[in-house]
Amino acid sequence: MKVRQFSLRDYLERALQLAEYERDEHGIVVARVPNADGFYAQGKSVEEARHELTDVIEGNIILALQLGFEIPKLPGIDFTEQDFVQTHTA
């Protein structure tokens, strides 16, 4: 069995670097990461939208890992695969 390895912190930082922010017609700031389905949030300010986006990304990654779903690939983030070696302790 193969396991995927990556740095959650690096992934999150890269996602936030790629994030785009725009104000909608009601004055709400919408934050999204292009090409990453489900990575969007909103807030009254850019700072609030960024904070909410951080929580959304972390939550989506954890859920994807729990359910075995793919994690959106981001430029600059490498996923490595290694053989899973299970050790038994008595």
Backbone as ProteinMPNN parsed JSONL, in Angstrom:
{"seq_chain_A": "MKVRQFSLRDYLERALQLAEYERDEHGIVVARVPNADGFYAQGKSVEEARHELTDVIEGNIILALQLGFEIPKLPGIDFTEQDFVQTHTA", "coords_chain_A": {"N_chain_A": [[0.842, -1.173, 0.0], [0.466, 2.229, -0.753], [1.33, 5.42, 0.618], [0.519, 8.867, 0.779], [2.523, 11.736, 1.14], [2.904, 14.996, 2.43], [3.485, 18.431, 3.264], [1.308, 19.916, 5.386], [1.32, 22.526, 6.361], [2.94, 23.877, 4.437], [1.332, 23.473, 2.209], [-1.001, 24.864, 2.894], [0.018, 27.491, 3.163], [0.841, 27.944, 0.509], [-1.607, 27.74, -0.86], [-2.925, 29.969, 0.196], [-1.293, 31.976, -0.829], [-1.943, 31.807, -3.503], [-4.555, 32.556, -3.493], [-7.42, 34.451, -4.507], [-9.111, 37.538, -4.21], [-12.169, 39.225, -4.136], [-14.648, 41.775, -4.126], [-18.105, 41.375, -3.714], [-21.37, 42.269, -5.104], [-22.71, 43.071, -2.856], [-20.867, 44.032, -1.14], [-19.408, 42.154, 0.238], [-16.432, 40.362, 0.839], [-15.113, 37.955, -1.205], [-13.201, 35.109, -1.114], [-11.106, 32.925, -2.895], [-9.455, 29.961, -4.048], [-7.997, 29.483, -7.052], [-8.779, 26.824, -9.32], [-9.176, 24.906, -7.366], [-11.501, 23.143, -6.203], [-14.048, 23.888, -3.892], [-12.494, 25.425, -2.231], [-13.156, 28.12, -1.016], [-14.307, 31.141, 0.544], [-15.883, 33.688, 2.574], [-16.032, 37.082, 3.793], [-16.311, 40.096, 5.817], [-14.169, 41.699, 5.419], [-10.939, 41.672, 3.744], [-9.092, 40.472, 5.437], [-10.745, 39.001, 7.195], [-11.992, 37.274, 5.359], [-9.75, 35.882, 4.461], [-8.968, 34.59, 6.827], [-11.202, 32.928, 7.239], [-11.0, 31.422, 4.899], [-8.654, 30.025, 5.381], [-9.484, 28.266, 7.429], [-11.403, 26.8, 5.981], [-9.852, 25.537, 3.984], [-8.121, 23.918, 5.545], [-10.056, 22.278, 6.786], [-11.231, 21.016, 4.54], [-9.064, 19.565, 3.523], [-8.496, 17.795, 5.637], [-10.919, 16.365, 5.704], [-10.875, 15.238, 3.122], [-8.638, 13.558, 3.372], [-9.575, 11.797, 5.34], [-11.706, 10.563, 4.014], [-10.543, 9.533, 1.788], [-10.424, 11.014, -0.556], [-9.241, 12.877, -3.423], [-6.763, 15.389, -3.048], [-6.708, 18.739, -3.982], [-4.332, 19.576, -6.438], [-1.684, 21.856, -6.19], [0.308, 24.416, -7.676], [3.75, 24.194, -7.03], [3.591, 22.585, -4.823], [4.494, 19.473, -3.777], [3.488, 16.128, -3.806], [4.494, 13.219, -2.317], [4.86, 9.715, -2.708], [5.054, 6.837, -0.775], [5.923, 3.493, 0.111], [3.874, 1.919, 2.457], [4.869, 0.774, 5.495], [4.097, -1.443, 7.853], [4.606, -1.89, 11.235], [4.802, -4.284, 13.781], [4.184, -4.394, 17.189], [4.824, -6.041, 20.197]], "CA_chain_A": [[0.0, 0.0, 0.0], [1.199, 3.502, -0.841], [0.808, 6.554, 1.375], [0.927, 10.182, 0.269], [3.096, 12.616, 2.149], [3.074, 16.395, 2.061], [3.455, 19.327, 4.418], [0.051, 20.658, 5.468], [1.649, 23.945, 6.52], [3.369, 24.4, 3.14], [0.172, 23.456, 1.324], [-1.868, 25.96, 3.3], [0.684, 28.752, 2.801], [0.801, 28.093, -0.947], [-2.99, 28.006, -1.226], [-3.23, 31.366, 0.543], [-0.566, 32.818, -1.781], [-2.664, 31.751, -4.78], [-5.932, 33.008, -3.304], [-7.888, 35.682, -5.142], [-10.125, 38.195, -3.395], [-12.938, 40.274, -4.81], [-15.841, 42.205, -3.407], [-19.316, 41.14, -4.505], [-22.269, 43.427, -5.233], [-23.199, 43.435, -1.521], [-19.732, 44.499, -0.352], [-18.76, 41.031, 0.92], [-15.201, 39.911, 0.191], [-15.114, 36.531, -1.52], [-11.839, 34.594, -1.31], [-11.105, 31.601, -3.503], [-8.206, 29.468, -4.617], [-8.312, 29.005, -8.402], [-8.552, 25.417, -9.657], [-9.275, 24.065, -6.168], [-12.928, 23.084, -5.868], [-14.387, 23.927, -2.473], [-11.611, 26.321, -1.483], [-13.648, 29.497, -1.074], [-14.891, 31.638, 1.788], [-16.234, 35.104, 2.477], [-15.951, 37.851, 5.021], [-16.584, 41.525, 5.679], [-12.912, 42.317, 4.999], [-9.979, 40.713, 3.185], [-8.517, 39.724, 6.557], [-11.738, 38.031, 7.661], [-12.154, 36.271, 4.305], [-8.528, 35.063, 4.48], [-9.051, 33.743, 8.015], [-12.211, 31.916, 6.954], [-10.456, 30.561, 3.852], [-7.695, 29.138, 6.052], [-10.264, 27.214, 8.089], [-12.039, 25.981, 4.947], [-8.83, 24.696, 3.353], [-7.727, 22.889, 6.517], [-11.16, 21.342, 6.939], [-11.392, 20.227, 3.32], [-7.944, 18.622, 3.422], [-8.703, 16.744, 6.638], [-12.035, 15.548, 5.239], [-10.401, 14.466, 1.967], [-7.774, 12.495, 3.873], [-10.408, 10.819, 6.055], [-12.583, 9.85, 3.09], [-9.761, 9.008, 0.675], [-10.606, 11.826, -1.757], [-8.061, 13.576, -3.923], [-6.497, 16.747, -2.573], [-6.366, 19.529, -5.167], [-2.909, 19.83, -6.657], [-1.347, 23.273, -6.294], [1.664, 24.631, -8.167], [4.755, 24.373, -5.987], [3.4, 21.608, -3.743], [4.744, 18.113, -4.241], [3.016, 14.995, -3.029], [5.34, 12.058, -2.541], [4.251, 8.457, -2.307], [5.986, 5.85, -0.248], [5.304, 2.252, 0.565], [3.519, 1.902, 3.869], [5.439, -0.369, 6.188], [3.461, -1.567, 9.171], [5.405, -2.636, 12.199], [4.029, -4.87, 14.873], [4.846, -4.402, 18.495], [4.186, -7.011, 21.094]], "C_chain_A": [[0.891, 1.242, 0.0], [0.531, 4.547, 0.037], [1.351, 7.837, 0.761], [1.474, 11.012, 1.414], [3.205, 14.028, 1.578], [3.015, 17.213, 3.342], [2.153, 20.123, 4.384], [0.319, 22.157, 5.574], [2.063, 24.564, 5.188], [2.199, 24.48, 2.162], [-0.727, 24.654, 1.625], [-1.266, 27.315, 2.916], [0.609, 28.997, 1.301], [-0.619, 28.415, -1.422], [-3.355, 29.458, -0.946], [-2.481, 32.337, -0.362], [-1.31, 32.905, -3.116], [-4.067, 32.341, -4.707], [-6.195, 34.338, -4.003], [-9.041, 36.229, -4.316], [-10.849, 39.22, -4.247], [-14.193, 40.562, -4.004], [-17.058, 41.975, -4.296], [-20.203, 42.38, -4.482], [-22.853, 43.879, -3.902], [-22.076, 43.912, -0.604], [-19.013, 43.406, 0.428], [-17.523, 40.623, 0.131], [-15.269, 38.398, 0.029], [-13.671, 36.128, -1.826], [-11.95, 33.211, -1.917], [-9.716, 31.252, -4.003], [-8.552, 28.893, -5.981], [-7.948, 27.532, -8.577], [-8.539, 24.495, -8.448], [-10.732, 24.089, -5.714], [-13.132, 23.062, -4.36], [-13.524, 24.845, -1.634], [-12.071, 27.762, -1.688], [-14.311, 29.844, 0.253], [-15.24, 33.097, 1.582], [-16.103, 35.767, 3.831], [-16.235, 39.311, 4.753], [-15.349, 42.291, 5.211], [-12.02, 41.245, 4.386], [-9.401, 39.857, 4.303], [-9.478, 38.647, 7.064], [-11.928, 36.915, 6.637], [-10.945, 35.335, 4.275], [-8.551, 34.107, 5.672], [-10.05, 32.604, 7.79], [-11.711, 30.92, 5.908], [-9.45, 29.574, 4.441], [-8.417, 27.97, 6.707], [-10.892, 26.259, 7.071], [-11.029, 25.031, 4.316], [-8.407, 23.573, 4.296], [-8.826, 21.835, 6.653], [-11.344, 20.446, 5.726], [-10.276, 19.199, 3.161], [-8.143, 17.473, 4.407], [-9.829, 15.812, 6.203], [-11.61, 14.665, 4.056], [-9.513, 13.309, 2.415], [-8.59, 11.406, 4.565], [-11.22, 9.959, 5.096], [-11.849, 9.266, 1.881], [-9.957, 9.758, -0.627], [-9.284, 12.465, -2.168], [-7.969, 14.97, -3.301], [-6.098, 17.568, -3.797], [-4.861, 19.792, -5.255], [-2.718, 21.336, -6.837], [0.06, 23.407, -6.838], [2.616, 24.866, -6.995], [4.616, 23.427, -4.813], [3.562, 20.214, -4.332], [4.184, 17.103, -3.26], [3.978, 13.852, -3.33], [4.583, 10.821, -2.068], [5.343, 7.508, -1.849], [5.211, 4.602, 0.109], [5.048, 2.348, 2.055], [4.07, 0.616, 4.475], [4.843, -0.399, 7.575], [4.36, -2.41, 10.061], [4.502, -3.134, 13.306], [4.843, -4.804, 16.152], [4.092, -5.353, 19.395], [4.04, -6.459, 22.473]], "O_chain_A": [[1.926, 1.289, 0.665], [-0.692, 4.558, 0.181], [2.486, 7.888, 0.287], [0.943, 10.986, 2.525], [3.548, 14.225, 0.412], [2.549, 16.735, 4.376], [1.923, 20.909, 3.465], [-0.372, 22.962, 4.95], [1.599, 25.65, 4.839], [2.088, 25.43, 1.387], [-1.156, 25.365, 0.716], [-1.97, 28.184, 2.402], [0.346, 30.117, 0.863], [-0.805, 29.268, -2.29], [-4.019, 30.103, -1.758], [-2.988, 33.424, -0.639], [-1.306, 33.946, -3.773], [-4.694, 32.595, -5.735], [-5.333, 35.214, -4.08], [-9.851, 35.468, -3.785], [-10.229, 39.984, -4.986], [-14.719, 39.7, -3.299], [-17.055, 42.329, -5.475], [-19.837, 43.409, -3.914], [-23.434, 44.962, -3.823], [-22.306, 44.167, 0.578], [-18.101, 43.7, 1.201], [-17.559, 40.548, -1.097], [-15.456, 37.661, 0.998], [-13.011, 36.722, -2.678], [-12.79, 32.412, -1.505], [-8.913, 32.124, -4.336], [-9.31, 27.927, -6.073], [-6.941, 27.059, -8.05], [-7.952, 23.415, -8.501], [-11.137, 24.953, -4.935], [-12.47, 22.311, -3.643], [-13.789, 25.029, -0.446], [-11.456, 28.523, -2.435], [-14.802, 28.978, 0.977], [-14.931, 33.677, 0.542], [-16.069, 35.109, 4.871], [-16.384, 39.722, 3.602], [-15.46, 43.392, 4.672], [-12.307, 40.052, 4.493], [-9.238, 38.648, 4.137], [-9.069, 37.517, 7.329], [-12.017, 35.743, 7.003], [-11.1, 34.129, 4.086], [-8.191, 32.938, 5.534], [-9.767, 31.452, 8.116], [-11.966, 29.72, 6.015], [-9.406, 28.413, 4.034], [-8.009, 26.818, 6.558], [-10.907, 25.047, 7.282], [-11.319, 23.849, 4.134], [-8.342, 22.412, 3.893], [-8.546, 20.636, 6.636], [-11.588, 19.248, 5.868], [-10.524, 18.081, 2.711], [-7.976, 16.309, 4.046], [-9.702, 14.593, 6.322], [-11.95, 13.483, 4.005], [-9.627, 12.201, 1.892], [-8.316, 10.219, 4.388], [-11.405, 8.765, 5.333], [-12.453, 8.588, 1.051], [-9.69, 9.213, -1.698], [-8.348, 12.576, -1.377], [-8.98, 15.631, -3.065], [-5.241, 17.142, -4.571], [-4.218, 20.176, -4.278], [-3.483, 21.997, -7.539], [0.928, 22.601, -6.504], [2.32, 25.641, -6.085], [5.437, 23.457, -3.896], [2.856, 19.831, -5.265], [4.379, 17.208, -2.049], [4.241, 13.559, -4.496], [3.772, 10.885, -1.145], [6.405, 7.401, -2.461], [4.01, 4.644, 0.373], [5.9, 2.803, 2.818], [3.766, -0.485, 4.016], [5.058, 0.51, 8.377], [4.809, -3.493, 9.684], [3.551, -2.461, 13.704], [6.032, -5.122, 16.177], [2.866, -5.445, 19.344], [3.524, -7.139, 23.359]]}, "name": "protein", "num_of_chains": 1, "seq": "MKVRQFSLRDYLERALQLAEYERDEHGIVVARVPNADGFYAQGKSVEEARHELTDVIEGNIILALQLGFEIPKLPGIDFTEQDFVQTHTA"}
